[in-house]
Amino acid sequence: MATMKGTEVPVMRDRAPDAKRDTRVFARGNRLTKEHTVKADVPNLLKKGYPGGENANRLDMARWLVSGENPLTARVMVNRLWGEMFGIGIVESAEDFGSSGIPPSNLPLLDHLALRFQNDHKWSVKQVLREIALSSTYRQASAVSQELLSKDPKNQLLARGPRNRLSAEMVRDQALAVGGLLSRKMFGPSVFPPQPDGVWNSVYSGAKWNESKGEDRLRRAIYTYMKRTSGFPGQLTFDAPSRDLCSARRLISNTPLQALVTMNDPAHIEAAVALAARMTAHSGDIRAQITHAFLTCTQRVPDEATLADLEGLFQDLSRETYDKNAKLGPNPALTLTANTILNLDASLTK
């Protein structure tokens, strides 16, 4: 065993007491003007139940963060998880849990979830998400009357189920998944999926977007190359943060640029071609094909009016002439019909 070579991994640890250096306050932030010495500690306002003392260290701080004496950590976490599921947190200003933020819409619920997360679920994020997803509150229909919408537009009374647009990363993944193209490959370096030529520009450098080949171009959005000063345009259009600053909450917009992405981006066109191929393989009847695609994208069967509109769209498109370089597959009319289904609000909303 002594001959086996392992990988040396540096591990952070505190210095020995006799090797610790003084930490001083910089006068007016000037590092050249040092004032009194300070020691590791937490603000006095938060000291209740803090186990540290004269020789407090990072481990003491970590233990205090998840102790029963600190009411903040569990509440902040379950509020963010609630916001992910319902589109809005119990405390709407997830990025500001202080006195200047928005008060909780349901404080007893927030306290209950926090205690469950901390004591019963032992800080398991999966267990909390499972409990929320299986609750009768989450499983309500999202249909809403005009009266209820006027009284509670943000659904803070939880009288209906959530209806949220897919996140920026999910929009493209969803299109690839229903087309049967999404790669299941895990781990590895970042990839460069297809995007319109000339859209991505690298600030402060002449870097180019070198499109990945093979399976890598179809990988999940989590593997997409991301540069802090030059985000992926398709995701930025759907409100993904630029990563210049920390973002605890995404503010959702609804702009025409988003439709331009889902109806014209090369990745979405490729997904529409693949979905059209699945429609053709499913049946030779156009109504059956449209029903199958609609069910695949939205998890529900289209009503007669919707089915008639989509069938009429296909018939109109069938009479058009298409550019062979448009990459619309062997049946352009069916591809554009599939692309329309992928672009429906019902397809982009969970």
N, C-alpha and C positions, 0 to 999 in steps of 0.2 A: 504494500500500500504506500510505502514511503516514496516509491519511484513514480507514483501517479501524480501528474501535474494538474493542479486545479487552477481555476481562474481567480485572480486576486481582485476582490471587490472592495473599494474603499467604503468604510462605514463611519458615519459622523458620530462623534462622542464628545462629551465635555472634557475639557482639559483638567489635569490634576489640580487640586486647590492651590498648590504652591506655584503653578505655572499660569494661573489665570491672569489676564491683563485687566487693567482698569478701563472702565467704560465711562466716558465723560460727556456731559451735555455741551453741544457746540453753541456758543453765543450767537444768536440770530441766524443759526444755521451755518455759520462760518466754521469750517473744519480746522481752520488755523487758530481759532480762539476757543480754548477749552475751559469750561467752568467746572462745577462740582461733579464728583463721582456718583454714579448711580448703579444700582444692583438689579438683577433680574427679578421681576415682580409683576403683578397684575394691578390695574387701576383700583384704587380704594373702593370705588363704587361697586366693584364686582368681587370684593374679597370675601363675601360671606361663604363660609364652608371651604375656603381655599386651604389645602393641606400644606402648602409651602411655608417656609420660614426663612431663617437667616441664610440657609444653603439651598434655597429653592432652585430647581432645574427644570428642563423641558419635560421630563417625565411627570413631575408634580403638576405642571400646567396641563398636560394631556389628561391626567387622571381627573383633574378638576373640571375640564371641559365636558366630560361625560358623566360627572357625578350627579347624584340626585339633588345636590345643593345648588347646581347651576341650571336654572330653568330655561336657558336660552337655546342651547344647542339642539335639543330634540325638537323644540317648537319651530325653529328656523328650518330644519330639515324636512319635517312633515309638511310644513307650509309649502315648500318648494315642490315636494312630491304631489301634493294636492293640486298645485297649480299646473303641473305637467299633465295631470289626468283631466282636470276640469277646465283648463284654459285660464283660470284666475285663482290665485291663492286665497285662503281665508283672510290673510293679510295681503291685500292687493299689491302693496309696494314691497314685493319680496326682497328688493335690494335695500330697503330701509325699514328695519324692524324697531327703530327707536321712536322716541316721542314725536319726532317730526314726520314720521310715516303715517300711513292710513291705518286707523284702528281696525282690529279684526272684526269681520262681519258676524262671527259666531265663536266667541271666546271659549265657551264650554266644549265645543267640538274640537277646537285647537288643542286645549288642555288634554282632552281624552285621547286624541291621536298621539300626542307627544308622550303621554304616560304609557300607552300601549307600545309605542315604538321603543321606549327606553327599558321598560320592565318586562313586558310579555314577549315582545319580538326580539329582545336582546340586540337592538340596533340593526336588525336585518331589513334592508331596503326592499328586498323581494317580498318579504312577508307583509310589509305595509302596503305595497302596491297591489298585492293579491287581495288583501282585505278590502281595499278601496274598490278594486275592479269587481269583486263579488258582492258588493253591498247593493241593497235595493235602490239606494240613491243614485249610484252610478249607472245602474241597469235600466233606469227610466227611459222612456221614449223622449227624443229631443224635440218633438212637435210642441209648438207653443201657440197659445191664442194671442190675439192683439191686446186683450186686457192684461194678461199676465206679462206680456212683453213690455207694455208701458209701465207697469208697476216695478218690474225687476228685469231690466234689459241685460244685466251682467250675470243673471242667474245666481245671485248671492243667497237667495232664499232656498235654492236647491229644489225647486218645484218641478224641474224637468232634468233630463239627462244632458250631458255635455255635448256640444256640437262645435268641434274645433277643426280648423284647417290643418292639414298635415304640416309638420315642421319642414324647414328648408331642405334638410338632409333626406327626409322621407319622400318628398315629391318625386324625385328622379328614381329612387329605389323602388317606389310603388309601381312606376311605369315599367321598369325593367322586370319586376317580379311578375306582374300580370302577363307580360309578354313571354315569360319563361326564360329570360336572359340573365337574371341576376346571379352573379357568381357567389358561391358559398365558400370561396377560399378565405382562409383566416390568416391574420398576421402578415408581417413583411413590410417593406418600405411603401411610401406613398406612391399613388398612381396618378396618371394624367388622363382622365376620361375625355371623350369628344366634347367639343364646344365650338361655337361659330368662330371662324377665322377673324383675327384682329380684335376680338373683344377683350381678351386678357392682356393686360400690360403690367410689366414689372417696374414698380417705381424705383428710381435710383440705380437701375441696372438695365442691361440689355438682354436679360434672360428671356428665353422663348418657351412657349408651351409645346413640348414635344409629346404628342399624343401617344399613349400606351398602346401596345399591340396585344392581340389575343385576349385571353381571359381577364387580364388586368384592366382593360378598358371598361369592363362590366362589373367591377367590384363595388361594394357598398360605399356610400358617400363618406363614411368615417375614414376611409383610406385615401380620399382625395387630397392631393397636394394643396397645402394651404400656406400662404405667405402672409405675414401679419399686415404688411402694407399693400398687398394685392390679393384679396380674397377670390374665391371661385365665383364668377359672375352669376351663374345660375342660382347659387345659394344666397348670395347677397340680395338678389332680386326678391327672394322670398323671406327677407328679414333676418337672415343669419347675421350675427355680429361681425364686424370687421376685424376683431381681435386686437385693435389698438388699445382698447380698454377692457377691463373685466366687466362682464355683463351677466347679472343674476336673473334678468327677465327680458324676454323679447317682446317688443311692441309690434303687434300684427297690423300690417297694412293690406290694402286691396287696390292694386294699380293695374293699368293696361299692360305694363311691362311684364307682369307675371304671365298673362295669356300669351304674349309673344314668346316667352320661354317654352311653355308647355306645347305650343303649336308649331314652333319653328326650330327649336334646338335640335341638332343632329341626334343627340341621345334619345330624345322623345320621338323623333321620326322613326328611328331604328326600332324603338319599342313598339310603335304603332304597326310597323311592318310585321314584327313578330306576332303581335296580337292578331293581326289579320290572318296570318298563317294558321293560328290556333282556331280562329273562327271557321276557316275553310275546312280544316280537318274535322271539326265538330259536326258540321252539317252542310248540305248543299243548298238549303233553304235560307234566304236572307233574313227572314224574321227569326228563325232559330239561331242563326249566327249572331244577330244583334242581341237577342235575349241572353245568349251565353256570354258574350263580351260584357254586357251590362251587369250581369250577375257576378262575373269574375271581378269587375272593378269596384262594384258598390255593395256586394253581398246582399242584394235584393233584386227581385224580378221587376222589370219595368212595367208601368201601367200602360194601358192601351194607347193613350195620347202620346206618351213619350216614344213608344215603339213605332207609332205611325209617323212621328216627326223624323226619327232616325232612318226609317225605311224610305221616306220621301227624300231625305238628304242623299241617301245612297243612289236612288234613282236619278236625281239631278246630277250628281257627280259622275255617274256612268255615261252621261251624254257629253262630258267634257273631253278635251284633248290635253295630254300631259307631256311635259318635257321629259325625255328619257333620262336626263341627267339629274332629275329630282330625287332619285333613289327612293321611290315610293313602292317598290316591290312589283310582283307580277300583276297585282290587281290594285292600281292606284285609288280607285273609288272606294274599295273596301278599306284600304289603309287610312284614307282620310276620314272615313266613318269611324274607324277604330280610334284614330287620333282625337276625334271629337268626343268620343265616349271617355277617353282618358282625361280630357280637359273639362269634363262636366264638374260642376260644383260638388255633386254627390260623390265623385271619384276622388276629389282632393280634400274631402272632409271625413273625419272619423266620428 
